[in-house]
Amino acid sequence: MIAIVDHGYANIRSVDRMLRRLNQIPVVAERPSDLKRASKIILPGIGAFDGPMRRLRELGFIDALHEHAIVRQRPILGICVGMQIMTRRSEEGEAAGLGWIEGECRRFRPPAEAKLRVPHMGWNKVAIAPDAKLFAAFGKEAKYYFVHSYYVALDDKSLNAATCSYGADFCASFQKGNIFGVQFHPEKSHRFGLGLLKAFAEL
């Protein structure tokens, strides 16, 4: 069973609909006890870094997520801000992240001559690493929908599962054992997003 964490800052319905297209019946976890029967967890997120972290703490999710991801090493997927809060911190706020991934979130600062707007919004191609488990069906390149002003800067570049370019290359996805993150929104990315969620569901 896949659980989708509901901390109040996420597109829960969109993720739920995509999973149901794959014949998955996810549970929306509104409290830590809802995670007990989950074999996999999706941690979505929209908005600013501090909001989801504050709500996860208020709702008592931090220890339950740690138990699932670190102790039991069950698959967990962070989407957009859900990916970012898996790191140590962000330039966007003051809250500490979950700290599962060695890295931090930084704001896009494209050079003026590039004439790129922030946030980075819309469809963009990603270059896929050879051992990226969630992208195995797509060869070397796929296309996803992004909406973000901050990106994950990894300390260990070997964790980079997919790279995108917006003024400069940035991490579009990471994988560290059972922990996966995607900066884009698979629930808005049509067949490429559906394929990625299918790969996660089949882990």
C-alpha positions in Angstrom: 0.0 0.0 0.0 1.2 3.5 -0.9 0.5 6.3 1.6 0.5 10.0 0.6 1.4 12.3 3.4 -1.1 15.1 3.9 0.6 18.0 5.7 -1.6 20.6 4.1 0.9 21.9 1.5 0.5 19.5 -1.4 -1.5 18.4 -4.4 -2.9 15.4 -2.7 -5.8 14.8 -5.1 -3.6 15.0 -8.3 -1.2 12.4 -6.9 -4.1 10.2 -5.8 -5.7 10.3 -9.2 -2.4 9.4 -11.0 -1.9 6.4 -8.7 -5.5 5.2 -9.2 -4.8 5.2 -13.0 -2.1 2.6 -12.1 -4.7 0.5 -10.2 -3.2 1.6 -6.9 -5.5 2.4 -4.0 -3.5 4.9 -1.9 -4.3 6.0 1.6 -4.0 9.7 2.4 -2.1 9.8 5.7 -3.4 12.6 7.9 -1.7 11.3 11.1 1.4 9.3 11.8 -0.6 6.1 12.6 -1.9 6.1 9.0 1.7 5.1 7.9 1.8 1.9 9.8 0.5 -0.3 7.0 2.3 1.5 4.2 4.9 -0.3 2.1 5.8 2.9 0.4 5.3 6.6 1.1 4.9 9.7 -1.1 5.8 13.0 0.4 4.5 15.7 -1.9 4.9 19.5 -1.3 4.2 22.9 -2.7 4.9 26.4 -1.4 7.8 27.4 0.8 10.2 25.1 2.7 9.3 26.1 6.2 5.5 25.5 5.9 5.6 21.7 5.3 8.3 21.2 7.9 6.4 23.1 10.5 3.2 21.1 9.8 5.0 17.7 9.8 6.4 18.6 13.3 3.0 19.8 14.6 1.3 16.7 13.3 3.9 14.4 14.8 5.1 12.9 11.5 8.9 13.4 11.9 9.6 10.2 13.9 7.2 8.1 11.9 8.8 9.2 8.6 12.3 8.5 10.0 11.2 5.1 11.1 9.9 4.3 7.7 12.7 5.7 5.6 15.8 5.3 7.7 15.1 2.4 10.1 12.9 0.1 8.0 14.4 1.5 4.7 11.1 1.3 2.9 10.8 3.3 -0.4 9.8 7.0 0.0 9.4 9.6 -2.8 9.6 13.3 -2.2 7.9 15.6 -4.8 9.0 19.2 -5.4 9.1 20.8 -1.9 8.7 17.2 -0.5 12.1 16.5 -2.2 13.7 19.7 -0.8 12.7 19.0 2.8 14.7 15.8 2.7 17.9 17.9 2.7 19.5 19.7 5.6 18.1 23.2 5.0 17.0 25.8 2.5 18.0 29.4 1.7 14.2 30.0 1.5 13.5 29.6 5.2 14.9 29.0 8.7 13.5 25.5 9.5 15.8 22.5 9.5 15.0 19.8 7.0 14.7 16.1 7.6 18.5 15.7 6.9 18.3 12.4 5.0 20.1 13.8 2.0 23.5 15.6 2.2 22.8 18.9 0.6 20.8 22.2 0.8 18.3 24.1 -1.3 19.4 27.3 -3.1 17.6 29.9 -5.1 18.0 30.2 -8.8 20.2 33.2 -9.7 20.5 33.0 -13.5 22.8 35.6 -15.1 21.0 38.7 -16.3 22.0 38.0 -19.9 20.2 34.7 -19.8 16.8 36.5 -19.4 15.4 33.6 -17.4 12.5 34.2 -15.1 12.3 32.8 -11.6 10.4 30.6 -10.8 11.4 28.0 -13.3 8.0 27.1 -14.7 6.9 24.8 -17.4 8.0 21.7 -19.3 11.7 20.8 -19.5 13.8 17.9 -20.5 15.9 16.0 -18.0 19.0 13.9 -18.6 18.8 10.6 -16.8 21.7 8.9 -15.0 22.4 5.3 -16.1 21.4 3.7 -12.7 18.3 5.9 -12.1 15.7 3.3 -11.0 12.6 5.4 -11.5 13.5 6.4 -15.0 14.5 3.0 -16.4 11.6 3.0 -19.0 12.7 6.3 -20.6 16.2 5.7 -21.8 18.5 8.8 -21.5 16.0 11.6 -21.6 12.4 12.5 -20.5 10.3 15.6 -20.1 8.5 16.8 -17.0 6.6 19.8 -15.6 8.4 22.1 -13.2 7.3 25.0 -10.9 10.1 26.1 -8.4 12.4 28.9 -7.4 14.8 26.7 -5.4 16.8 23.6 -6.3 18.7 20.9 -4.4 22.5 21.4 -4.4 23.9 17.9 -3.5 27.1 17.5 -1.6 27.6 14.1 -3.2 26.9 14.3 -6.9 26.7 10.5 -7.2 23.2 10.8 -5.7 22.0 12.7 -8.8 19.5 10.6 -10.7 18.5 13.2 -13.3 19.7 16.6 -14.3 17.9 19.6 -15.8 19.2 22.9 -17.1 17.9 26.4 -16.3 20.7 28.8 -16.7 22.9 26.1 -15.3 22.5 22.4 -14.6 20.7 21.4 -11.4 19.5 18.2 -9.8 16.0 17.2 -11.1 16.0 14.0 -9.1 18.1 12.1 -6.6 18.2 8.6 -5.2 19.9 7.3 -2.1 19.1 3.7 -1.5 15.3 3.7 -0.7 15.0 7.5 -0.7 14.0 9.2 -3.9 13.3 12.8 -4.8 12.0 14.6 -7.9 11.9 18.4 -8.3 9.2 18.3 -11.0 5.6 17.3 -10.6 5.0 13.8 -11.9 1.3 14.2 -11.3 1.3 17.0 -13.9 3.7 15.3 -16.3 1.3 13.0 -18.3 2.9 9.8 -19.6 6.3 10.5 -18.3 5.0 11.2 -14.8 2.7 8.2 -14.9 5.7 6.0 -15.9 7.8 7.4 -13.0 5.0 6.7 -10.5 4.5 3.2 -11.9 8.2 2.5 -11.4 8.0 3.7 -7.8 4.9 1.6 -7.2 6.7 -1.5 -8.5 9.8 -1.1 -6.3 
